[in-house]
Structure formats: structure tokens, C-alpha cells
Amino acid sequence: MSGLNQNLIRLITIISVFFCLLWLGGLGWAVGEYYAGKPDKIPQPETVTKKEENKNELTIVALGDSLTRGTGDETGKGYVGLLVDEIEEKAKQPVKITNLGIIGQRSNQLREQVQETEVQRQIKTADYVVITIGGNDLFQGGQGLIEYETMADMEEVEKKYLENLQFVIQEIRNVNKEATVFLIGLYNPFMDLDEGKEISKMVRHWNYQSAEVSASFPKVVFVPTFDLFELKVNDYLYTDKFHPNTEGYRLIAERVASLLTW
């Protein structure tokens, strides 16, 4: 009797093991079918770093005088702010602007400014650099040409201005070899004065010399503005009859924007 029980227990154990193995095999087959053709690793959510988020952001550094600060524009934007609006509308790209303009700044002061560590740090990251300079050199702070006693005095001022301009652009190019630099030319706010034609002649000469300096560097573009103000100067000047008004700045911004490529 005991032998029969042992054989029965052994048989039940073998059958149990068989069905257990059969169940495990079926489970393995089912799991294999479920994952067939699926990647070995489950894709992780794509993370975007701050740098990647802003990879299409254009960075502009603005240097120069009161025109860069926007003096005379009742909106407070000046040509720099209006230029940003133009870019964001047409290029559909965000723009980061660093405005380092200083009211009343002359070329010798800009020469010092571009040697400052923080200014160079800003220039280094720029895609574009825009500059207005020379008006306070030539016009002696808005006084026209009355401060010059002789032609030699005017020529000396021009010589120093061109030396400073050469230095400024070279310094920018040393810090950032890739950024496109836009040097914005001078206009004549005194066209309606008796000596208006004489002043226009001098402004055109300064613009020519500035353009020559610009042309001696790679990726430096001279932006003429003289023609924008020539025929209707009073329509585009602020009440001080020296700085542009909002419409005058808009003309400058549109001219610069027309030269940009994205």
C-alpha cells in the first residue's frame, strides 16, 4: 500500500512539474511576441537645454553715441529698438540686444570703451555689431562747423577720428572675427542753414573716409544715411534739430535691416 502511494505521489509531482514548465514556456512566448520588433530601450523624453532653446537667437551689440541711445525718439526705441522689431518680424527670430551707447560719446571715448573687459565679453558673443560714431567729433557736440577756426583744425579732427575708428574696428575684429559689423554713416542736420551746402560737402567727405576704413576689414559694412535726410531733413529731425525723430530713426533702422541676411 505504501509503495502504491509513493508511486502515485511521484506521478502527481511529475505531472505538476510538466504543467508548470508548460505554463512558463507559454508565458515566455507571449512576452516575446509582445516585445517583438520593439526597440531594446524605451525612448526617453527629449530634453532641451537653455543653450539649445536659444540657438536661433540673434545677438546684437550696439555701440556709439546718442543715436545709439535713441535720443529724440519719443518711443524710446531709437534705431536700435526699431531694428530689433524689424528683425523679429521678418526673420521670425528672437533678438537679444545689448545697448552700450553713451550720449555725447566721441571716437576717442569709444576707443577706450571697446578695450573694457565687460564690453569685449559682450562683443565676443555678438552675431552683429552696430555703431554710430563721428557726429560729435565733426559737429563738436551739435555746434556745426563754427568751432573750427581753420581748415587745418578740421583736418586734424578728421585724422584723429579716422585713427580712432580704425582702432575700434580692429579691436572688435580681434575679439570677434565672425560678427558682421555695421558702421552707420553721418547725415547733415544743418542742411537748411546758410552754410548747409558746405557742411554737406564735409559730411560726404567724412562718410567716404569712414567707408574706406570699413572696406579694409572683412565683414564690416558701411551704412549710408545721408540720402535719407537730404531732401526732407526737417521732417525727420527731433525738436533739437540735431537728432532724428521717430520717423528718422525708422529710416535708419530700415536701411540697416535691408542689409542683414539670415
FITORNU-492627 format. One record per residue (C-alpha): chain; x, y, z; residue number from 1; residue in one letter. Coordinates in pm, whole numbers, plus 50000, padded with zeros to 5 digits. Example, Ala and Ser with C-alpha at 12.3 -4.5 7.8 and 13.67 -1.06 7.14 Angstrom:
+----+-------+-------+-------+-----+----+
: ch :     u :     v :     w :   i : aa :
+----+-------+-------+-------+-----+----+
:  A : 51230 : 49550 : 50780 :   1 :  a :
:  A : 51367 : 49894 : 50714 :   2 :  s :
+----+-------+-------+-------+-----+----+
end
This chain:
+----+-------+-------+-------+-----+----+
: ch :     u :     v :     w :   i : aa :
+----+-------+-------+-------+-----+----+
:  A : 50000 : 50000 : 50000 :   1 :  m :
:  A : 50278 : 50238 : 50090 :   2 :  s :
:  A : 50457 : 50156 : 49763 :   3 :  g :
:  A : 50141 : 50240 : 49567 :   4 :  l :
:  A : 50111 : 50575 : 49748 :   5 :  n :
:  A : 50473 : 50662 : 49674 :   6 :  q :
:  A : 50425 : 50588 : 49305 :   7 :  n :
:  A : 50108 : 50798 : 49300 :   8 :  l :
:  A : 50282 : 51091 : 49468 :   9 :  i :
:  A : 50573 : 51062 : 49223 :  10 :  r :
:  A : 50334 : 51062 : 48927 :  11 :  l :
:  A : 50144 : 51367 : 49057 :  12 :  i :
:  A : 50475 : 51552 : 49111 :  13 :  t :
:  A : 50594 : 51476 : 48755 :  14 :  i :
:  A : 50262 : 51592 : 48608 :  15 :  i :
:  A : 50275 : 51912 : 48818 :  16 :  s :
:  A : 50630 : 51990 : 48707 :  17 :  v :
:  A : 50531 : 51926 : 48342 :  18 :  f :
:  A : 50237 : 52168 : 48354 :  19 :  f :
:  A : 50448 : 52424 : 48539 :  20 :  c :
:  A : 50714 : 52410 : 48267 :  21 :  l :
:  A : 50445 : 52429 : 48001 :  22 :  l :
:  A : 50297 : 52741 : 48166 :  23 :  w :
:  A : 50637 : 52911 : 48192 :  24 :  l :
:  A : 50707 : 52835 : 47828 :  25 :  g :
:  A : 50376 : 52985 : 47722 :  26 :  g :
:  A : 50441 : 53294 : 47931 :  27 :  l :
:  A : 50783 : 53339 : 47774 :  28 :  g :
:  A : 50637 : 53303 : 47422 :  29 :  w :
:  A : 50365 : 53560 : 47498 :  30 :  a :
:  A : 50613 : 53813 : 47634 :  31 :  v :
:  A : 50839 : 53757 : 47335 :  32 :  g :
:  A : 50552 : 53824 : 47096 :  33 :  e :
:  A : 50455 : 54143 : 47282 :  34 :  y :
:  A : 50803 : 54295 : 47253 :  35 :  y :
:  A : 50876 : 54162 : 46902 :  36 :  a :
:  A : 51001 : 54445 : 46680 :  37 :  g :
:  A : 51025 : 54695 : 46969 :  38 :  k :
:  A : 51350 : 54884 : 47046 :  39 :  p :
:  A : 51581 : 54745 : 47311 :  40 :  d :
:  A : 51544 : 55066 : 47515 :  41 :  k :
:  A : 51238 : 55273 : 47576 :  42 :  i :
:  A : 51294 : 55622 : 47422 :  43 :  p :
:  A : 51346 : 55887 : 47684 :  44 :  q :
:  A : 51175 : 56228 : 47663 :  45 :  p :
:  A : 51391 : 56472 : 47464 :  46 :  e :
:  A : 51532 : 56738 : 47691 :  47 :  t :
:  A : 51622 : 57082 : 47557 :  48 :  v :
:  A : 51892 : 57278 : 47731 :  49 :  t :
:  A : 51879 : 57655 : 47761 :  50 :  k :
:  A : 52151 : 57684 : 47501 :  51 :  k :
:  A : 51954 : 57471 : 47254 :  52 :  e :
:  A : 51640 : 57675 : 47318 :  53 :  e :
:  A : 51823 : 57993 : 47217 :  54 :  n :
:  A : 52032 : 57852 : 46934 :  55 :  k :
:  A : 51829 : 58062 : 46684 :  56 :  n :
:  A : 51853 : 58380 : 46893 :  57 :  e :
:  A : 52038 : 58666 : 46726 :  58 :  l :
:  A : 52265 : 58869 : 46949 :  59 :  t :
:  A : 52330 : 59236 : 46868 :  60 :  i :
:  A : 52572 : 59469 : 47045 :  61 :  v :
:  A : 52515 : 59840 : 46981 :  62 :  a :
:  A : 52799 : 60088 : 47032 :  63 :  l :
:  A : 52833 : 60459 : 46988 :  64 :  g :
:  A : 52672 : 60788 : 47076 :  65 :  d :
:  A : 52329 : 60939 : 47138 :  66 :  s :
:  A : 52190 : 60796 : 46814 :  67 :  l :
:  A : 52256 : 60450 : 46951 :  68 :  t :
:  A : 52079 : 60556 : 47272 :  69 :  r :
:  A : 51783 : 60682 : 47068 :  70 :  g :
:  A : 51786 : 61046 : 47178 :  71 :  t :
:  A : 51497 : 61225 : 47010 :  72 :  g :
:  A : 51273 : 60923 : 46965 :  73 :  d :
:  A : 50959 : 60974 : 47171 :  74 :  e :
:  A : 50901 : 60597 : 47180 :  75 :  t :
:  A : 51240 : 60548 : 47344 :  76 :  g :
:  A : 51340 : 60279 : 47095 :  77 :  k :
:  A : 51574 : 60463 : 46865 :  78 :  g :
:  A : 51705 : 60289 : 46554 :  79 :  y :
:  A : 51834 : 60001 : 46769 :  80 :  v :
:  A : 51492 : 59914 : 46912 :  81 :  g :
:  A : 51324 : 59960 : 46575 :  82 :  l :
:  A : 51587 : 59736 : 46415 :  83 :  l :
:  A : 51505 : 59463 : 46665 :  84 :  v :
:  A : 51136 : 59496 : 46572 :  85 :  d :
:  A : 51224 : 59463 : 46204 :  86 :  e :
:  A : 51432 : 59151 : 46259 :  87 :  i :
:  A : 51179 : 58978 : 46481 :  88 :  e :
:  A : 50901 : 59049 : 46232 :  89 :  e :
:  A : 51085 : 58947 : 45914 :  90 :  k :
:  A : 51323 : 58678 : 46036 :  91 :  a :
:  A : 51086 : 58535 : 46297 :  92 :  k :
:  A : 51380 : 58503 : 46535 :  93 :  q :
:  A : 51422 : 58628 : 46890 :  94 :  p :
:  A : 51681 : 58902 : 46932 :  95 :  v :
:  A : 51899 : 58979 : 47231 :  96 :  k :
:  A : 52023 : 59339 : 47229 :  97 :  i :
:  A : 52295 : 59492 : 47442 :  98 :  t :
:  A : 52295 : 59869 : 47401 :  99 :  n :
:  A : 52626 : 60020 : 47513 : 100 :  l :
:  A : 52576 : 60361 : 47353 : 101 :  g :
:  A : 52673 : 60670 : 47551 : 102 :  i :
:  A : 52518 : 61013 : 47491 : 103 :  i :
:  A : 52779 : 61260 : 47369 : 104 :  g :
:  A : 53041 : 60995 : 47305 : 105 :  q :
:  A : 53322 : 61074 : 47064 : 106 :  r :
:  A : 53551 : 60836 : 46882 : 107 :  s :
:  A : 53836 : 60863 : 47134 : 108 :  n :
:  A : 53594 : 60762 : 47411 : 109 :  q :
:  A : 53462 : 60470 : 47208 : 110 :  l :
:  A : 53822 : 60367 : 47155 : 111 :  r :
:  A : 53861 : 60339 : 47532 : 112 :  e :
:  A : 53525 : 60168 : 47578 : 113 :  q :
:  A : 53596 : 59878 : 47340 : 114 :  v :
:  A : 53904 : 59790 : 47546 : 115 :  q :
:  A : 53698 : 59730 : 47860 : 116 :  e :
:  A : 53676 : 59368 : 47969 : 117 :  t :
:  A : 53297 : 59355 : 48003 : 118 :  e :
:  A : 53243 : 59529 : 47669 : 119 :  v :
:  A : 53473 : 59280 : 47499 : 120 :  q :
:  A : 53285 : 58995 : 47663 : 121 :  r :
:  A : 52963 : 59125 : 47511 : 122 :  q :
:  A : 53119 : 59176 : 47168 : 123 :  i :
:  A : 53262 : 58824 : 47171 : 124 :  k :
:  A : 52913 : 58669 : 47177 : 125 :  t :
:  A : 52758 : 58900 : 46916 : 126 :  a :
:  A : 52623 : 58799 : 46577 : 127 :  d :
:  A : 52605 : 59165 : 46475 : 128 :  y :
:  A : 52767 : 59485 : 46600 : 129 :  v :
:  A : 52611 : 59820 : 46505 : 130 :  v :
:  A : 52791 : 60150 : 46554 : 131 :  i :
:  A : 52707 : 60520 : 46532 : 132 :  t :
:  A : 53008 : 60742 : 46588 : 133 :  i :
:  A : 53166 : 61057 : 46446 : 134 :  g :
:  A : 52883 : 61308 : 46472 : 135 :  g :
:  A : 53014 : 61453 : 46797 : 136 :  n :
:  A : 53366 : 61464 : 46653 : 137 :  d :
:  A : 53269 : 61650 : 46337 : 138 :  l :
:  A : 52995 : 61873 : 46478 : 139 :  f :
:  A : 53166 : 61942 : 46810 : 140 :  q :
:  A : 52865 : 61840 : 47016 : 141 :  g :
:  A : 52599 : 61986 : 46787 : 142 :  g :
:  A : 52770 : 62316 : 46705 : 143 :  q :
:  A : 52809 : 62256 : 46334 : 144 :  g :
:  A : 53139 : 62377 : 46193 : 145 :  l :
:  A : 53153 : 62708 : 46380 : 146 :  i :
:  A : 53412 : 62578 : 46626 : 147 :  e :
:  A : 53674 : 62532 : 46354 : 148 :  y :
:  A : 53895 : 62834 : 46302 : 149 :  e :
:  A : 54086 : 62695 : 46007 : 150 :  t :
:  A : 54064 : 62408 : 45761 : 151 :  m :
:  A : 54375 : 62263 : 45926 : 152 :  a :
:  A : 54181 : 62233 : 46252 : 153 :  d :
:  A : 53908 : 62037 : 46077 : 154 :  m :
:  A : 54160 : 61811 : 45906 : 155 :  e :
:  A : 54328 : 61736 : 46239 : 156 :  e :
:  A : 53996 : 61636 : 46394 : 157 :  v :
:  A : 53925 : 61413 : 46095 : 158 :  e :
:  A : 54267 : 61249 : 46117 : 159 :  k :
:  A : 54220 : 61162 : 46484 : 160 :  k :
:  A : 53867 : 61036 : 46418 : 161 :  y :
:  A : 53984 : 60801 : 46142 : 162 :  l :
:  A : 54267 : 60671 : 46362 : 163 :  e :
:  A : 54020 : 60601 : 46642 : 164 :  n :
:  A : 53774 : 60438 : 46403 : 165 :  l :
:  A : 54047 : 60213 : 46265 : 166 :  q :
:  A : 54142 : 60111 : 46618 : 167 :  f :
:  A : 53781 : 60046 : 46725 : 168 :  v :
:  A : 53703 : 59820 : 46430 : 169 :  i :
:  A : 54033 : 59637 : 46465 : 170 :  q :
:  A : 53963 : 59576 : 46834 : 171 :  e :
:  A : 53616 : 59442 : 46755 : 172 :  i :
:  A : 53760 : 59217 : 46488 : 173 :  r :
:  A : 54028 : 59089 : 46727 : 174 :  n :
:  A : 53762 : 58994 : 46981 : 175 :  v :
:  A : 53509 : 58853 : 46734 : 176 :  n :
:  A : 53615 : 58752 : 46383 : 177 :  k :
:  A : 53273 : 58629 : 46272 : 178 :  e :
:  A : 53028 : 58904 : 46367 : 179 :  a :
:  A : 52913 : 59138 : 46092 : 180 :  t :
:  A : 52981 : 59499 : 46187 : 181 :  v :
:  A : 52761 : 59781 : 46058 : 182 :  f :
:  A : 52905 : 60132 : 46074 : 183 :  l :
:  A : 52623 : 60381 : 46026 : 184 :  i :
:  A : 52719 : 60690 : 45833 : 185 :  g :
:  A : 52651 : 61055 : 45914 : 186 :  l :
:  A : 52370 : 61276 : 45787 : 187 :  y :
:  A : 52363 : 61656 : 45778 : 188 :  n :
:  A : 52111 : 61803 : 46023 : 189 :  p :
:  A : 52209 : 62158 : 45920 : 190 :  f :
:  A : 52107 : 62145 : 45554 : 191 :  m :
:  A : 51871 : 62442 : 45585 : 192 :  d :
:  A : 52135 : 62674 : 45728 : 193 :  l :
:  A : 52329 : 62922 : 45513 : 194 :  d :
:  A : 52638 : 62702 : 45536 : 195 :  e :
:  A : 52431 : 62387 : 45475 : 196 :  g :
:  A : 52596 : 62305 : 45142 : 197 :  k :
:  A : 52943 : 62344 : 45289 : 198 :  e :
:  A : 52852 : 62116 : 45578 : 199 :  i :
:  A : 52703 : 61860 : 45340 : 200 :  s :
:  A : 53027 : 61854 : 45147 : 201 :  k :
:  A : 53221 : 61785 : 45467 : 202 :  m :
:  A : 52976 : 61516 : 45582 : 203 :  v :
:  A : 53002 : 61336 : 45249 : 204 :  r :
:  A : 53381 : 61351 : 45277 : 205 :  h :
:  A : 53376 : 61202 : 45627 : 206 :  w :
:  A : 53139 : 60931 : 45512 : 207 :  n :
:  A : 53368 : 60846 : 45224 : 208 :  y :
:  A : 53668 : 60818 : 45453 : 209 :  q :
:  A : 53470 : 60608 : 45703 : 210 :  s :
:  A : 53357 : 60378 : 45424 : 211 :  a :
:  A : 53718 : 60334 : 45316 : 212 :  e :
:  A : 53817 : 60230 : 45668 : 213 :  v :
:  A : 53524 : 59988 : 45681 : 214 :  s :
:  A : 53620 : 59834 : 45347 : 215 :  a :
:  A : 53967 : 59749 : 45478 : 216 :  s :
:  A : 53817 : 59492 : 45719 : 217 :  f :
:  A : 53630 : 59170 : 45648 : 218 :  p :
:  A : 53257 : 59165 : 45725 : 219 :  k :
:  A : 53240 : 59537 : 45806 : 220 :  v :
:  A : 52963 : 59721 : 45621 : 221 :  v :
:  A : 52925 : 60096 : 45589 : 222 :  f :
:  A : 52559 : 60203 : 45602 : 223 :  v :
:  A : 52487 : 60536 : 45430 : 224 :  p :
:  A : 52219 : 60761 : 45581 : 225 :  t :
:  A : 52298 : 61097 : 45420 : 226 :  f :
:  A : 52048 : 61044 : 45138 : 227 :  d :
:  A : 51769 : 60953 : 45380 : 228 :  l :
:  A : 51768 : 61302 : 45533 : 229 :  f :
:  A : 51889 : 61508 : 45238 : 230 :  e :
:  A : 51560 : 61618 : 45081 : 231 :  l :
:  A : 51331 : 61644 : 45385 : 232 :  k :
:  A : 51569 : 61687 : 45676 : 233 :  v :
:  A : 51324 : 61878 : 45897 : 234 :  n :
:  A : 51061 : 61605 : 45862 : 235 :  d :
:  A : 51297 : 61358 : 46024 : 236 :  y :
:  A : 51458 : 61567 : 46299 : 237 :  l :
:  A : 51365 : 61599 : 46664 : 238 :  y :
:  A : 51286 : 61943 : 46809 : 239 :  t :
:  A : 51653 : 61997 : 46889 : 240 :  d :
:  A : 51718 : 62000 : 46511 : 241 :  k :
:  A : 52010 : 61764 : 46555 : 242 :  f :
:  A : 51890 : 61416 : 46648 : 243 :  h :
:  A : 51643 : 61213 : 46442 : 244 :  p :
:  A : 51282 : 61186 : 46548 : 245 :  n :
:  A : 51093 : 60857 : 46549 : 246 :  t :
:  A : 51050 : 60860 : 46170 : 247 :  e :
:  A : 51414 : 60948 : 46118 : 248 :  g :
:  A : 51522 : 60655 : 46333 : 249 :  y :
:  A : 51281 : 60431 : 46147 : 250 :  r :
:  A : 51452 : 60520 : 45819 : 251 :  l :
:  A : 51790 : 60426 : 45967 : 252 :  i :
:  A : 51659 : 60100 : 46111 : 253 :  a :
:  A : 51502 : 60001 : 45779 : 254 :  e :
:  A : 51826 : 60076 : 45596 : 255 :  r :
:  A : 52029 : 59857 : 45833 : 256 :  v :
:  A : 51766 : 59579 : 45825 : 257 :  a :
:  A : 51777 : 59575 : 45444 : 258 :  s :
:  A : 52146 : 59480 : 45463 : 259 :  l :
:  A : 52101 : 59194 : 45709 : 260 :  l :
:  A : 52098 : 58833 : 45595 : 261 :  t :
:  A : 51959 : 58541 : 45795 : 262 :  w :
+----+-------+-------+-------+-----+----+
end
